[in-house]
Amino acid sequence: MTDINRQVLLVSRPEGAASLDNFRLVETPLAPLRDGELRVRNRFLSLDPYMRGRMSEAKSYAAPQPLGEVMIGETAGEVIESRHAAYAVGDHVVGMFGWQTHGVSNGKGLRKVDASRVPLSAHLGVVGMPGVTAWYGVNRLLEPRAGQTLLVSAASGAVGGVVGQLARRAGARVIGIAGGEHKCRYVRDTLGFDACVDYKAGRLAEDLAAAAPDGIDLCFENVGGPGFDATLALMNAFGRVALCGMIAGYDGEAAPIRQPGPILRARLRVEGFIVTEHPEVWPAALAELGELVARRELHYRETIAQGIERAPEAFLGMLKGHNFGKQLVALG
Amino acid sequence: MTDINRQVLLVSRPEGAASLDNFRLVETPLAPLRDGELRVRNRFLSLDPYMRGRMSEAKSYAAPQPLGEVMIGETAGEVIESRHAAYAVGDHVVGMFGWQTHGVSNGKGLRKVDASRVPLSAHLGVVGMPGVTAWYGVNRLLEPRAGQTLLVSAASGAVGGVVGQLARRAGARVIGIAGGEHKCRYVRDTLGFDACVDYKAGRLAEDLAAAAPDGIDLCFENVGGPGFDATLALMNAFGRVALCGMIAGYDGEAAPIRQPGPILRARLRVEGFIVTEHPEVWPAALAELGELVARRELHYRETIAQGIERAPEAFLGMLKGHNFGKQLVALG
């Protein structure tokens, strides 16, 4: 075992698109543990769109990522050294250790996970924050019922895939939007959506209208921009929209809503949410998602970059939609 | 008493802005009543922004106004002839008789009003549909509390003025947006708002930020467009938006939301509504509003055009904001 921690720092803020030179890889010696601390060897790092927001100084619900520090991020790993009574070497934990191979914690904010029934990496995705995000939006904001039509964008992604599968289990007809026929086929054939529209085909509004002949009752919006406008135009009266992401491309600014008329005309309820603000739902949501994954009734897909040094490149690719399912970095 | 009904018909649909030649004044002889019918001499016609929507074929929550028929509209008047058991000559009634001096009804959809405590015209405004619209948005969607800041656009208008006064009674700090210093002074001095921003002064975002040093918790949106974008940018976490109108200028299309990011960042709840879909609140709302007006605790203002023949011109002026308070037409 090496005694070097490999870390990725944010060293500059993007002007426009984020780029590789916003990041720097450094190596830092491991410091000895103090009483009450434990050390984790991170095995997987989660890459998520919200990180792009933190890179900017723009007003957000969270403080910006400080320059010169390890990039924020959620990780899954195992305890390799412990001076903490509640943690033993070999325990699997999920925590916010950031873009680095090793982390030290006093246990606060850590979540022990069972990596025997559900693979360790899945605790960063379908049985982690993205999964609970989907669960909250579906069960607390949209509440799909049999006979309703639900639309979810970024349908092959970590959140979108779970949204559609949960909504289908509730009896709704589910339509996805995804980029490319390859992803759409996966959304239909593996995730079991009723339909999937390829936004790259260039006929988004027409294809969406054809896929939703009875209109759309519920929308879980992950992207914003033209796809959201096309969705709004098809919303039925008293429909609901759970707003989870709307920064199409995530170059810093939310894409305009060019045709907001349906929000009024169709008397929609549009609601933004941040899943970390609803800790009360996490235990039940994680238990349900874990059980479904263990029974192989909830499907997911991962794109895994190899090595901490590939994290910046993988992150930039994810912002452009190059990932297919949950984007992770394997840390060795 | 003349036996001629003077009526304004919609004879063509606007291309872009509505214009005088979309309307035609005609005179029609009165037909004899049948059993169960009553005849009303309309005294006041209400002119409202929603009428612009009905002039177009565009998808809306209501069917378009048919060509060649009397323009839709709410009126207040008195019964001048009755073969209906529940109505006597001299009764004051509000109904949807449209742009005409006389109307015949079987009583369905009519509302008897007391014109002794509250002037007849006010039953089309502050103690009518606009007042109940304000009441519903404030009490059912926004629920202002002491210490909160509420923003309402078109603050000198029939809806906006009531919104602000009701919110202030609930203890909120109330900021209005209105067009011109004359209207702003009325909003502050007569309606008692804490502040009013003049959107015509050309510094909307800056003036709004200065008027809302603690941000905005609640927004009652009547207009849409740049004012709504500037408002969204100032919204506090978990704020609420009641969406009542967003077709800035009402030339047919809703103005874009150019900066929708705050809906997600501030976890807002944005909700469109149509007051006629909530008949259960009308009796209590009308009773409360009527009582406040009778006690002179709720202020309002009217702009009254004289004569049915001036209705088209007054309507077009109202779409441009030339009215000051509730726009009515006195029908003689």
Interface residues (C-beta under 8 A of the other chain):
Chain A: K59 S60 Y61 G224 A237 L243 C244 G245 M246 I247 E253 A254 A255 P256 I257 R258 Q259 P260 G261 I263 L264 R265 A266 R267 L268 R269 V270 E271 G272 F273 I274 E277
Chain B: K59 S60 Y61 G224 A237 L243 C244 G245 M246 I247 E253 A254 A255 P256 I257 R258 Q259 P260 G261 I263 L264 R265 A266 R267 L268 R269 V270 E271 G272 F273 I274 E277
